[in-house]
Amino acid sequence: PMPIMGKYYQHYGGDFVPPRALGRMCAERFVRELAMDNAGFCRFHRGWVEELAPEIFGSIHGMKEQFIASTAVTASRINSRNASVYWESERNLDFVVTFLKREQELGASDAPELAAWIRRFEEDKQEAGLDWWFEVRKGIDESLREFDR
């Protein structure tokens, strides 16, 4: 449900995160990656760029706060036109539920939401998938809406 797919504009962690929180993490990653792109930095330098780019803009141009704010507003405006389409294939649902079950089997998370989502997917995969997708989308929208004021 991201407004721009690919380009690492989303969270790629391998741990279970409830979908709404995942959406918020994706939105944060989106803003950070967008800032690097707009500043002209290669994403492979994000380890130091994310922290220092605002400082660089501040020391050179005296625009640290404007750099941060304009990136957030840009991300918010891009998201306001988010026309992402729900997953086209049932295979996408299979990926999600397989990931969730593997997390549970490995004992990687003891979050109660994990078991609840697995149960929901087992009961009705289509309905659970739609709910999962929209929960991620809600987290994205909530996060990015906060910037556009």
N, C-alpha and C positions, 0 to 999 in steps of 0.2 A: 503493500500500500504506500510505498514511498513516492514522493512526487517526481524524483529522478532516480531511476534504478541504475545500478552499476557505479562505476567510478568510486567505489568504496564509500558512498554516501549513506551507509547504513552500518549498524552494529554487526560484526561478524564473530562474536564470541561463541564459544562452544558450550556454554553452561546454560542451564534452564533459567529463564527469566519470564515471569508472567507476562502475557502479551501486552498489557497496557504499559507496564514498565519498560518492556522491550521497545515499544513505540517511542517512549521518551528517550531511551538510549539512542535509538536510530536518529531521532531529531537532533540530539546533541552532536552525534557524529557528523550529520549532514551540515550543521552550522560550522563545525570545525574544518571539515574538508573544503567547504565552500570558501572559507576565509583563506585557506592555503592556496586554493586555485586562483582566487581573485588577487592575491598578493604576488602570484607568480612563482610560488615555491613548489618544488617537486614533493609529492606525497611521501616519498621515501625518507624525507627529512622531518616528518611530522613529530618525531620524538623531541626535537628541540624547537621546531618552528611554532608549534601550537602555543608554547609558552612565551616565546620571544617575539613573534610577529607583532603583537600589539605594542610591545615595548619598543621595537624598531620603529614602527609608525609614530609612536609617541616621541621618541628622541629625534628622529629626522624631520618629521612634519608637524610635530606638536598635536597629533590627532589620534591619540590612543583610544580615547572613549568613542570618538566618531567612527574609527575603524571597527570596533567591537559592535557598536550600535547599528551601523549600516549593514554589516554582514548579517546580523540577526534579523533586521527588517527585510533584507533581500530574501533570506530563507523563508520568512513568514509569507512574503508576497508570492514566491514560487509555490509554496504549499497551498496558498489560497486558490490557486488554479489547478490543484491536484486532481487529475482525472484518471487516476490509476484504476485498473480494471481487476476485478476479483479473479483469482487463479482460474486459468482456462482448463486445467487438467486435474482429474482426480489424483493423479500421481503426486501433485503438490501436497495434497492432504496426507498421502501415504508417507511422504518425507517428514512432515511435521509429527505425525503420530509415532513413526519409527524412532525419530529423535527423542521424543518424550519417553517412550518405553525404554530406550537404551539408557537414558539418564537415570531412570528409576532402577533398572537392573544393576547398573554400576554403583548405585548408591551415591551418585554425584550430588544429589539434592534431596533434602528432607522437607522441602517446601510442601505444605498441604495442597497448594494449587496444582502441583505436578500430578498427584494422584487424581485430583478432581478433573483435570483436563483429559487425562488418559481415559477415565471413565466416560466422560462426555463423548470423546471420539469413538469409543467402543459402542456406545448406545446409538449414536447417529452421527456418522462421520461428516456428512454434508452440513448438517446444522452446526456441529462443533467447529468445523472449518470456517464457516461464515462468521460465527461468533468470534473466533480467534482473530481472523483477518480484521474485523471491525474494531476489536479491542486494541490491536496494534495501531490501527488508523486513529483511534481516539487518543491514544498516547501521543502520537505524532502531532495531531491537531491541537491538543491541549498545550503541548510544549511550544509549538511555533506560534500559536495565537497570542501567547504571552508577550511576544516581542513587538507585535505590530500595534502600537498605541500612539 
